Amino acid sequence: DRKLFGLEAAHIRWANAGGPDEVRNGLLLCRMHHHALDRGAVKVDKEMKVRISPKLARDPRSDELFARFDGQEIGLPKKQADHPHHDMLKWHWSEVFKR
């Protein structure tokens, strides 16, 4: 039916780390990519592009699920005020993302 399902609201800065429950601190992801974000396997950079951790194991399956998104721009809310906030992204880069 062309309906979306299986999507989750993912905190960029986790709620238990002081992250607010607001659109600017969230991304809409499938469950697998939500877990990848939470484990530091992926991030969104300041240009709003997906970046894959160099520590993520590389094989054909992970390339299919993750590497093909590396460098791709994320879909953003229509209102710029709702775009991911730089401070939330910066927290994720320093505290979660595996370099």
C-alpha positions, 0 to 999 in steps of 0.5 A: 500500500506504499505505507511506511512501517517499521520506522522508529524515532531515534534520539541523536543525544540519548534521553538518559544523557540529557537529550531532549524529546524534540524533533531537532534531537531525532532521526526517523530510522528503521530499527536496524539503523536506529541500533547502528546509530546508538552503537556508533556504527553510523552518524550524521555529519554537519552536512547532514550526510550519513557517515559509516564508522571505519570500525564497522566490519566490512563484508558484502552484507554490511556493505549492502546494509550500511556502506551504500549509504555512506555520503548520502544526504539524509531526508530533512523535515520541511521546516529548517527549525526541525532539522537535526541540531548541531549540538545534538550531532556534536554530542553523538560524534564525540560520545558515541561514534566509533572513529 
